[in-house]
Amino acid sequence: MKSKIIKVGLVQQSCSTNKQQNIEKTLQGIESCAAQGAQLVILQELHTGIYFCQAEDTALFDLAEPIPGPDTEVFGAAAKKHGVVLVTSLFEKRAPGLYHNTAVVFEKDGSIAGKYRKMHIPDDPAYYEKFYFTPGDLGFQPIGTSLGKLGVLVCWDQWYPEAARLMALAGAELLIYPTAIGWESSDTPEEKERQHGAWYTVQRGHAVANGLPVIAVNRVGLEPDWTGVTGGIQFWGQSFVAGPQGEVLYLAPSDREVNAVIDIDTARTEAVRRIWPFFRDRRIDAYAGLTQRYLD
């Protein structure tokens, strides 16, 4: 079976409260990946600023921008300049009092190919996203690009096999997860290890179950809790790429920024699905219970 190689760039970075500096760093990361031959570049979740969801503060809604808007102009221009398909993650102001955590995909000519609004919204200590984000309403639809159909999901979505499956059933050729996840300071070393292991394992499971490559791009570095309630979040980096059998093709370091380019052969999906025909053997006549909250 003839290979179909896509060169995928991952931009793993730290962020500060200086939005312009964050954007400049991101643009440098895109340029670095493009110089290494990347055709598709993927950025981490909410890459223009700090992970502001550590605390609830109405003033932080001022960080949001409309789509299209100033941020999409910047990143659309970057996609066009470097001739890459670009996956971004932005804080969207849709209307007064209505905000989303939105991934915007740009075609290599700089146009917006599509967007995905984060569907699953967490509400955990230091991850108070329900305060800021309205759940997405665009469903699990891959975004068509010149490189194929991209199944873009965002962070907390990565724990849900239903989301990955629906993207796969709609024809996604890659599963992509811009991410912001790390350790809250009060967790024990043992708990930190369990959390990271679960995160790494569940996404590789999505690759296996759907016969698709998975790309997760996470932020890195310590971001303080400006309220002083906690010691902040140590984002664990370790962005990675898994092939359609869950094999790890790349794993980034946990302690520094990287701009890496990885070859992904999307033709392997067909080969893997022939030997592991999970889609053929699905009992779609018996899955009605999945639409229920719980089977009492």
C-alpha positions, -999 to 999 in steps of 0.1 A, spaced: 0 0 0 15 33 -11 25 56 17 9 90 22 33 110 43 23 143 60 50 163 78 34 175 110 48 203 132 42 205 169 47 238 188 51 231 225 57 264 244 54 282 277 32 313 280 32 345 301 7 373 307 23 392 278 0 383 249 22 399 222 53 380 234 33 348 234 21 354 198 56 362 187 69 330 202 41 311 185 49 327 151 86 317 156 75 282 163 54 280 131 83 294 111 107 269 127 84 240 118 79 252 83 116 255 78 118 218 88 93 210 60 61 209 80 29 209 59 6 209 90 14 228 122 -5 223 154 -5 247 184 -14 240 220 -46 250 237 -51 288 243 -16 296 231 -19 334 230 -19 337 268 -18 322 302 -41 294 312 -65 319 328 -90 292 340 -70 287 373 -94 311 389 -127 328 382 -123 365 373 -148 383 351 -121 408 339 -105 379 321 -133 377 296 -115 407 280 -90 383 267 -115 369 242 -116 379 205 -143 375 179 -138 349 151 -129 362 126 -110 389 144 -75 403 152 -61 369 163 -74 350 133 -59 377 110 -24 371 126 -25 334 123 -42 333 89 -13 355 77 12 331 92 -4 301 75 -3 319 42 33 332 46 46 297 53 22 277 31 10 254 59 -23 242 72 -24 256 108 -44 244 138 -49 272 164 -67 274 197 -84 307 206 -107 322 233 -138 332 212 -162 360 220 -193 350 202 -216 376 217 -218 395 250 -217 370 278 -212 341 253 -177 327 250 -162 295 236 -129 276 237 -125 273 199 -100 257 176 -96 275 143 -80 257 113 -64 277 85 -58 266 50 -23 272 35 -37 302 17 -46 318 50 -83 313 47 -103 298 76 -110 261 67 -132 256 97 -135 257 134 -144 234 163 -158 246 196 -148 225 226 -176 202 236 -166 189 270 -159 216 295 -142 207 328 -148 222 363 -120 210 386 -97 227 411 -75 251 390 -94 242 358 -125 263 362 -135 263 326 -173 262 330 -171 297 343 -156 309 310 -167 286 282 -201 277 268 -201 241 255 -196 238 218 -225 235 194 -208 225 162 -207 188 169 -179 163 161 -173 172 125 -139 169 108 -125 200 91 -117 195 54 -83 208 43 -59 203 14 -41 177 36 -73 157 44 -100 157 70 -87 168 104 -106 156 135 -98 185 158 -108 182 195 -96 202 225 -80 190 258 -108 177 280 -124 161 249 -94 138 249 -108 117 278 -140 108 258 -139 78 234 -173 89 221 -158 121 207 -129 103 190 -152 77 176 -177 102 161 -148 121 145 -135 88 130 -170 78 118 -173 112 101 -141 105 81 -114 121 101 -79 111 90 -61 125 120 -72 131 156 -57 163 169 -58 176 205 -45 211 214 -40 207 251 -33 225 284 -28 200 312 -4 196 341 0 190 378 -17 211 404 8 218 432 -9 199 460 -9 165 442 14 138 455 42 125 432 23 92 429 -9 109 419 10 130 393 24 99 377 -10 82 376 -26 113 360 0 116 333 0 79 326 -38 79 322 -37 109 298 -10 92 277 -28 59 277 -63 70 269 -53 89 238 -32 61 225 -63 40 231 -83 64 208 -56 57 181 -60 20 185 -98 19 187 -102 40 156 -71 30 136 -60 67 133 -29 87 142 -33 109 173 -15 142 179 -16 159 213 2 192 217 5 204 253 19 235 269 49 234 292 63 254 322 50 266 355 21 291 355 15 307 390 -20 311 404 -22 348 407 -48 346 435 -24 327 457 -49 300 465 -28 273 450 8 269 439 -1 271 403 1 245 376 32 228 363 23 220 327 39 187 318 46 192 281 53 157 267 34 165 235 32 133 215 23 116 182 9 80 182 3 59 151 -29 39 143 -19 10 165 -10 33 194 27 31 187 45 63 199 61 81 170 73 110 190 74 122 226 84 157 235 103 166 267 86 176 299 108 205 308 113 227 277 98 242 246 101 224 213 92 229 177 93 194 163 83 179 129 72 143 126 64 122 95 29 106 97 19 80 71 -19 83 69 -21 54 45 -15 31 74 -51 36 86 -63 15 57 -37 -12 63 -45 -13 101 -82 -14 96 -79 -43 73 -62 -64 100 -81 -50 129 -116 -45 114 -132 -28 144 -156 -8 123 -168 -39 105 -176 -57 138 -192 -28 157 -226 -39 170 -244 -7 161 -277 -24 168 -268 -27 205 -254 7 214 -285 27 221 -276 29 258 -247 52 249 -271 81 245 -282 78 281 -266 95 310 -266 63 330 -283 29 327 -302 26 360 
